[in-house]
Structures are given as structure tokens and as C-alpha cells.
């Protein structure tokens, strides 16, 4: 059907679970609805068939909330701001979020149009503010604390965080939670987004990959272009950092100036251009909380490092059009376009999606040779100049590029590699074994009857400790991986006595890292799960392990073994479960 020359399809709004895959056109002939209109919109749990053809659009820009829009015509159910929205292409979720704005207009033939504009779930983080300080905390710990307080009740969770580095100081002065997340990700070299399941993702080693490469079989040649320039290129950065005297301090603000340079890039420019090869930039920033010279130098050098990461290479930007689905900003993609002389790995900076002929998705994409960290640094450099968020630490700007993991219980050693001066140690303590379950049987006229029983106690979780430690190449660290607690056996009482007696689990052992007899980090094992003394109340759970010499999370390590089940037959209660061995991870 067409109105004013605009084609659209109207179906009654029905729950998605009850939507048939095909509809009858005439007796003996059917057409697959999904093939005819594979792009579907669900609002508030209801699938809407009144979406105007070719009106669906999605805009996904790295470091910003994802926008989506579409147009409804005479919907049987009128949506409202805040309704949850899902957009599918076949079974693939292209967008998930909430309605942000509705514009209602009328057309000829008495049709009513609703332009629906949506934001993904990251918009929740843009309307909540944070004002707090964190000391010696990891990114995950900071996020979990913000979710527990500032974002309580919003349904936001912590997903994959590809960095366990400890940040000595994070100061947040009335900044949006969204900016806090971007800053934390940027400072440890990760890219940040909020997943369509409301999970905060900060990815580096797990960076998402494009669903398919971009080559001349996939892209539309007439929509492809490439640009390279040195407009923003800089290989030497001077940073002037000014301090802020504390309240009551009559001293003047201190000023520290640092210089950082990329000598390889300077040499390359000299060879190509002649001259000095230097491209210089001057940046000025203010530390909003400290006037100490060492704090100012830390901040200035970190900012200089970030600035060089942003501008220290020539930027190449590729624009292309491609059909398909599943493309997102932040994905890395292999590009092979010999017609344009372009090949290598690129990053999607922006992905604009629009419906085409009601059956396909056309993506207009912008890609760059920037690595994800460079894009994230760019965002952070803009935020830090406002003085809203400060993250500092002697090595807070050095990105871990390698790691070693010890999972076998017992003693081991590790030698610090060449050119490594700082490591992050993450220890998860082993967990306790679960206690056995039990049953109580009574004999009545020689009939053995089950009366009641109890579950065994759960083994205690291991502790978790995270520590950032200065090291020297060649030093040898002594490592102990804790052993798990073992399970307790089930049993029963009555009808001939205990056969067998229920038993407790066993305690787990400690995980440690030492250097020359000095402890660098320790995580204690969880205690054993118990059994019920009276065969009625559940057996006591084992205590969670803690730790020392770092940031400690009691019970944050390995999960304890489950307790045995209540007996359901004369064979007695079930056995408990073994705990889990500890893990020692070293990153540098």
C-alpha cells in the first residue's frame, strides 16, 4: 500500500512469541514474512508491523551512545518515551535500547505518523553523575562500586574487563557515569561500550572482530573513498601542568613542564622531508586536587604519552558502503581493496545503518588506521582538560601487553623479563569443599521411613588480592598456587545406625607470591563446608578467604564447592562438591 507515494506495511501489533513465520496470501500459497521483511521492530515486548518501509536507521559512533530511529504509521498501540526497543535483522539484534523522543504528524488519507528516536542503554550512564575518590582500586572494582551506589536499580552489570591494573588514584568531580567509564577504559588502553544486555564492556585483548572482511567482493566501489593527511600529526609534545593549592594553603600554584617525543617518527620524517623532522605540540592542563610536584609530573607525563598516541602517526580514513549485518563501531576489520591501494587492519569509527528495500541493511562506514586505544585516548584527552576526572599513577599509562597464568597447585617460579619494571599480580585463592548432605530415617513396624534431613554446608570462596609491584628484570618470584578443598561424603542416621556418617569438606590452601622471602601478595583459601549436627538444619557454610599485601576482596576468588543434597532414599544424603584450585596471574 502507498500513501503520498510512500510505501509501508501494516500488521496488527502482536506479541513476538506468537508471531507466525508466514502468513496466508491465498489458499494453497504462502509467503515467508521473515524473508519479505526480515527487519523487525519490537516495542515494549510487542512486535510492530506498522513500521514504514525503509525508515529504520541506526547510527553507531565509537565513544558515544548508539542512536536508532524508525517511523510508525497508524500503530494499533501507541508507544511512549522510555519503552524498550529491539530491532532485529532476522534473528540478529541490531539495536537494543529505549525510546528517547516521539514526534507525531498527520498526512493525507488520515494517516498518523510517529517518528520514533531511540538511544541504546548507555544513555542510562549519561543521566547519572558521580562524585567520589578511589584509592588503589582496579577498573572492575571502581565500576562495581559505582553500579552498587550511583547506578543502583538501573540493571547495569559489569561484563568483560580486559585489564586488572590497579590505579593509585581516581578522582571524580561531578562527572557523568558515561564519561567516567570512557575515562577508565581509555587510561588502561581499552575501548568502552554498553552492550545491548546492559553490560559494561571494556575490551582490549577481546576486541570485537567484524563479521566479515572488507574486500572488493563485499563493498560497493562507487561509495568507497580514502583520505590521508598530516594535519593533526605531532611527534613531540610539551605539556605544562599547573597545580591547585589546597584550601588554606597560601603557596602559589606549582608548574611542571615535561617533554615526550617519538624518536622513530622524527627520524622517519627527517628521511622523507629533510630538516629536523619535528612536529611539535604544546598542551596545558590543570590538576584540580594537588599542588605536589610529583603529582603534577605524573599527570603531565601521562597526558604527554596519551597525546603522542593520538597524534603520533599519520591518520588514514576509509569510507565505504557495505551490505550485511552485525557491523559495530569499535570492531577491527581486515581490509583488502587493491583498486584503492588499501590493505591492512582498520577500526570502525562510525557505522550508519539504514534499511534498503525492506529486505537488506546498507552500512555507510568510516574506518581508520587508529588502534582502539588511540581513539579511546582521544576521548580521554578531551575530558581531562575539563578537570572533571583525574586518574594518576606511576605506571597507570603503561598498557599490559603480556601475561602468565599459573593454575597447577603447588610451587613454581617466574623470572621478570627484560625491560619490565612494573607488574600487576592477581591472585584468586582456592575454595573449600562442600559438606555432605544427610537424611534421618526411623523404623516403624519394621518399615524404614524417611523423616527429614539436611543439605551440607557450602565450601567457602577463596580470597582475591590484586597488587601492582615494581620489579627489576631478572628477579625471580616464588609462586604457590593453592589447592582446592575436597568434598564431604553424604550419609544418614537411623534404621541400623549411621551408614555412612556424613563428613565435612576440607579447607583449601593459600596462594602466594614472594620475592626473596618477602610477600608481594597473598590470597587465603576458603574453609570447609560442614554437616548438620541434628540432621535437620543445613550444615554450616565455610568461611570465605581474605588476603593481604594488596587490594583484597574477601570471597572474591574461586567459588566454593556446593553442599551435598538432602537424602531422598535409604542411601542417605548426597556428596558435597570439590572446591576449585587457586590461580595466580602476572601481567606486565
HELIX and SHEET records of a PDB file:
HELIX    1   1 UNK A   16  UNK A   18  5                                   3    
HELIX    2   2 UNK A   33  UNK A   36  1                                   4    
HELIX    3   3 UNK A  108  UNK A  110  5                                   3    
HELIX    4   4 UNK A  123  UNK A  126  1                                   4    
HELIX    5   5 UNK A  139  UNK A  148  1                                  10    
HELIX    6   6 UNK A  177  UNK A  187  1                                  11    
HELIX    7   7 UNK A  221  UNK A  223  5                                   3    
HELIX    8   8 UNK A  263  UNK A  273  1                                  11    
HELIX    9   9 UNK A  293  UNK A  311  1                                  19    
HELIX   10  10 UNK A  338  UNK A  340  5                                   3    
HELIX   11  11 UNK A  372  UNK A  384  1                                  13    
SHEET    1   A 2 UNK A   2  UNK A   3  0                                        
SHEET    2   A 2 UNK A   6  UNK A   7 -1                                        
SHEET    1   B11 UNK A  14  UNK A  15  0                                        
SHEET    2   B11 UNK A  46  UNK A  48 -1                                        
SHEET    3   B11 UNK A  39  UNK A  43 -1                                        
SHEET    4   B11 UNK A  84  UNK A  89 -1                                        
SHEET    5   B11 UNK A  92  UNK A 106 -1                                        
SHEET    6   B11 UNK A 112  UNK A 120 -1                                        
SHEET    7   B11 UNK A  67  UNK A  73 -1                                        
SHEET    8   B11 UNK A  57  UNK A  61 -1                                        
SHEET    9   B11 UNK A 342  UNK A 356 -1                                        
SHEET   10   B11 UNK A 332  UNK A 337 -1                                        
SHEET   11   B11 UNK A 214  UNK A 215  1                                        
SHEET    1   C12 UNK A  14  UNK A  15  0                                        
SHEET    2   C12 UNK A  46  UNK A  48 -1                                        
SHEET    3   C12 UNK A  39  UNK A  43 -1                                        
SHEET    4   C12 UNK A  84  UNK A  89 -1                                        
SHEET    5   C12 UNK A  92  UNK A 106 -1                                        
SHEET    6   C12 UNK A 112  UNK A 120 -1                                        
SHEET    7   C12 UNK A  67  UNK A  73 -1                                        
SHEET    8   C12 UNK A  57  UNK A  61 -1                                        
SHEET    9   C12 UNK A 342  UNK A 356 -1                                        
SHEET   10   C12 UNK A 360  UNK A 368 -1                                        
SHEET   11   C12 UNK A 315  UNK A 323 -1                                        
SHEET   12   C12 UNK A 225  UNK A 229 -1                                        
SHEET    1   D 2 UNK A  22  UNK A  26  0                                        
SHEET    2   D 2 UNK A  29  UNK A  32 -1                                        
SHEET    1   E 3 UNK A 129  UNK A 138  0                                        
SHEET    2   E 3 UNK A 166  UNK A 176 -1                                        
SHEET    3   E 3 UNK A 389  UNK A 392 -1                                        
SHEET    1   F 3 UNK A 157  UNK A 161  0                                        
SHEET    2   F 3 UNK A 199  UNK A 203  1                                        
SHEET    3   F 3 UNK A 191  UNK A 194 -1                                        
SHEET    1   G 3 UNK A 255  UNK A 261  0                                        
SHEET    2   G 3 UNK A 236  UNK A 242 -1                                        
SHEET    3   G 3 UNK A 280  UNK A 286  1                                        
SHEET    1   H 5 UNK A 403  UNK A 406  0                                        
SHEET    2   H 5 UNK A 583  UNK A 587 -1                                        
SHEET    3   H 5 UNK A 422  UNK A 428 -1                                        
SHEET    4   H 5 UNK A 464  UNK A 470 -1                                        
SHEET    5   H 5 UNK A 551  UNK A 553 -1                                        
SHEET    1   I 5 UNK A 410  UNK A 415  0                                        
SHEET    2   I 5 UNK A 476  UNK A 481 -1                                        
SHEET    3   I 5 UNK A 511  UNK A 515 -1                                        
SHEET    4   I 5 UNK A 518  UNK A 523 -1                                        
SHEET    5   I 5 UNK A 547  UNK A 548 -1                                        
SHEET    1   J 3 UNK A 447  UNK A 454  0                                        
SHEET    2   J 3 UNK A 438  UNK A 444 -1                                        
SHEET    3   J 3 UNK A 491  UNK A 493  1                                        
END                                                                             
